[in-house]
Amino acid sequence: MPTNNQLRLHLEIPASDFTGDWLRHAGVEDACNRMALWSVHGGHLWLKSELPAGKSHLLQTIDHDHSQCALLKINTDMAKGAAWYQVQQWVQKLEAHAMWMLDVQAGILPLPVAHALFHALERARDLQRPLVIAWRGNVDLCPPELASRLRAMDTVMLSPPAQDDDLLALLRASASHMQWDIREQALQSMLTYLPRRLDILLTALRELESLSFEQKHKPGPAWLKQQLIRIASESQPEP
């Protein structure tokens, strides 16, 4: 009796940044505990990391679970206009909520964005709004007024998973969120061929899932090795 294979459906589903359950490990334990205190006692907090470590994911999880929080994603490449205009747009999105969370794109801040962030922090203080900022960058390159505000905030350092078991658990959860049934051996191969960086691993997982459907190819050992070697070469920094 013939069987019909399930085809991928092309549906217009609203985009979501929420990427599934948050996975706790040693590198984020302090941040999770500190965020739990922040949700009760408030204050101003800066989440930092030297490498991509899941700061955005943590804020998205809190935003998903707590309606009193407002999450604003600040893409510095897309930010347009003078600092006063940006602050006005941000505060309009934030001020109706009791607690504010700012997820700022990593890297050097353009001067208008840096000035806007300073005024956003001042506005949060004037309105007595608890605030968390997640940003990976060099505070010494910020304008003095913003740098002084950041240095005055409580800070928590996050780090990516150090153990393979934690990395595999994270990849497993991400694949499950994509509703992709991928073998454990394939996930282990990713740790063999790719750098152990969250941004590279998660981007590679999404690319493999997309290629698998586009090429109608299950991720067998030979195909997977070929794709991972290619992704690894493309992820190498330019000399």
N, C-alpha and C positions, 0 to 999 in steps of 0.2 A: 504494500500500500504506500503510495508516494506521500512524502511529508513536505510541508512548506516551511522554509526557513523564515525566521522573523527578520524582516527588513527594518533598517533604521528609518525612523519617522522624522521628517523634517517639519517640525512644529515651531511656531513663533512663540517661544517661551520667554517671559521676561528675564533679563539677565540678573544674576544674583552673585554677589561677592562672597556670600557665606559658603564656607568650604567644609562643612561637616563638623563633627565633634572635635573639640580641642583636646589634644593629647598632652598630658603633663609628663615632664621628665625633669631630671636634675637641673638642666640649664634654664628652665623657666619656673621652677618651684617658687623662688623668691618673688617673682613678678606676680604669680597667681595669688600668693598669700597677701602681697601688698595691695593688689587690686581689690581683693575681698575687703580689706580694711578701708580702702578708699571709698568703696560703694556705701559704707556705713558712716564713716567719719569725715569724708570729703578731703579737702586739701588740693594742692597742686603737685602733680607727679610727672616726671619725665622718664619714659621707657627708652632705654638705649641698647645698642648692641654694636659689636665690631663687624659682624657679618649678618646676612639675613637670618633671622632667628624666630620669625613668627609673630612679630609685634602686631602687624595688621590683622592676622588671623585671630589673635587674642581679643583685640578691640571689636572685631566683627562678631565674635562669639558673645561678648558682653552686650553689644548693641542688639543682637538677636534675642537675648534673654531678658533684657531690662528696658522697658518702655520709657523710663524716666531719663535714659541716657540718649544723647544725640551724638552721632558719629559723623564727622566731616572729613572727607578725604581731600587732601590738598595736593594736586598734581602741579608741581612747580613749572613743568614744561607747558602746561595749558593755562596757567594763571595769566590773565591779561588786565591791563589797566593800572591806574595809580593805586598806591597802598590804601588810601581812604575808600576807594571804590570796592576793593577786595574785602576790606573789613566790613563794610556795609552789607555786602552779599553774604558773607559768612555769618554775621550776627543775626541776620534775618532767618537763617536756617537753624540757628542754635538757641536763640533766647527764649523760645517757648518751652524748653526742656530744663530740667533741674540740674543735670550734670552734663558736662561737655567733654568730648573726646576728639582730638585732632590727630589725624593720621597723615603725616607729612612725608612726601616723597624724599627718599634718601639723596644725599649729595649736598653740594653747595647751594645755598639759597640765593636766588636773585634778590637784589636789593629791595624792590617793591614788596616781594613776598616776606622778606625778613622784617621790614617795617610793619607790614600788615599783621604778622604774627605777634610782634611786640604789642600792638594796639589791641589785638584779640585777647592777649593775656591780661592786659590792663582792664579791658571791658569785663572779663570774667571776674577779676578781683572786685571791681566796682559793684557788680551785680551779685557778688558772693556766690558765684557758681563754682563748684568743684570742677577741676579740669585735669585731664591727662593729655600729654602730647607724646606721640611716638615718632621719633626722628633719629636717623642714623647719619651723623655728619660731624664736622669739626666746629665746635662752638667758638674756637679762636678766630674763625673766618666770618663770624656774624658781626653785625653792627654792635657797638658797645652796649647800647640799651637793651637789646635782645639777649646778648651774651650774659649780662648781669642778671636778668630775670631767669634764664635757664639755669645758671649756676646756683641761684637761690632756691630752686625747686628740689624736693626730694627726688633722688634718682635711683633707678633699678636697672641693673645690667642683665640682659638676656643673652643666652648663647644657644647655638643649634645643638641638636642631639649629638652626643659623643659616642654612643654605643650603637652598633649595627641593629640590635633588637629594637631600639627606639626609632631608628630611621625606617626599618621595615614596617613597624607598626604605623608610622605616619603615612608611608606609601600605600599600605593596605587600606587605611581609612580614606585616603584620597581616591583610590580606585573604586572603593565601595560607593563613595559619594557620586562618582561619575557613572555608577551602575555598570561597571566594567568588570567582568569576571576574568581576571588575569591570574595565571599560575604563580605560586610562591617562587618557583625557580626563576621566573622572569624578573621578579622584583629583586631577587638576590643578584641576578646578572647586572642590574643597574648599579648596584654598589661595587661591582667588580670593574666595570668599564667607565663609570662616570665619577667626577669629583664628588665628595660627600658634602655638597652644599645644597641647602634646601631649595634655593631659587632654581638651580640647574636640575635637580632631581624632579621637582614638581613640574617644571616646564617640559622636561623630557617625557614624563608620564603622560601629560596631555597630548604631546606630539605623537607619541606611540599609539595612543588610543585613536587619534584622528587618522593616522596613516593606516592602521589596521582595518578601519572601516572603509576608508577610501579605496584601498587596494584589495579589499575582501581577502585579507591575509591574516590568519591567526599567528600570534607572535611565537613561532617556533624558534628553536635555538639558533639556527643559521641566520634566519631573517633578523632576529633580535640582535645578534652580535653585529651584523652589518649596520643596522640602524644606530646602535649605541656607539660604535666606533666613529660613525659619521657625526653624531651629536657631540661626542667628546672632543673631536677635532674642532668643531665649530664653536665650542664653549671656551677654547683656549684663548687667553688674552693676547691681543696683538703686541708684538715686540716693540 
